[in-house]
Amino acid sequence: MNDLVFQGKDNQVLTSSLLVAEKFGKRHVEVLDAIRDLIAKTENSTFVDNQKLNKMFALIEQEIPMPVGGGVKKAPVYVMNRDGFTILVMGFTGEKALQFKLDYIEAFNKMEATIKNGGFHIPNSFKEALLLAAQQQEQIENQQKQIAADKPKVLFAEAVSTSQRSCLISELAKIISQNGVTIGQNRLFEWMRKNGFLYNKGASYNQPTQKAMELGLFEIKKTTITKSTGDIIVTTTSKVTGKGQIYFVNKFIGKESCHG
């Protein structure tokens, strides 16, 4: 049971994308992509509550073993509750996948029962109760220290540096929000204009400034469209580079000074 699910804060029963990948015989990047696709498909949906889905998945950074050469590396990992797990693996097929789904459901149920029943030894004496209280307090303090030490810096940095995938500013706003700082697309545009990353007026309004381009934070994508009349239209889209995503998330989670 313990190698499938674990207990999170507020007595939540959780699992992770890493565990799902391991148990279902998939590459971790495949599970990460599946979760990202789930979230992306609901971003502009009029039928699905995107906020509800986002609450089922939390992006963290975790040290994982290197497949070659030993050692560990920090990598993005999604933590999910039972609802998130259920939605994620709904599309996994095959006899083996079915058995793992059943094993996970059993593990979730057992962990919930353990939490509900206390999951700890009941002391038989006052001395034993004091000792147990001291141990629990020490455990709480250690957990708090660990949480502070493990506060995510750039939860998706390893994935970004590997894929070099650029994203829209609206996507960056969601990434920043997943890192604990709630901000929407419009507020992020405003912040970038105010802090000199985007032009705030003229023909280049909302396009990257020279400073931002020199820092390698943005790239410009130009698309040529030929209309039925023969007229040619060139559209310009500003996208945040992998380096830019790391830079801006660091700004907003406090690794660097963030003004405005």
Protein Blocks (a to p, Z undefined) as FASTA:
>chain_A
ZZmbccdehhiacddfklmmmmnopafklmmmmmmmmmmmmmmpckbcfklmmmmpccdd
dddddfehgajdddddddddfklmmmmmmmpgcjklmmmmmmmmmmmmmmmmmmmnnopa
cdfbfklmmmmmmmmmmmmmmmmmmmmmmocfblmlmmmmmnopacdfklmmmmmmmnop
acdfklmmmmmmmnopaccedjkgoiacfklmmnopaccdddddddfkopacdddddddd
fklmmmmmmmmnopacceZZ
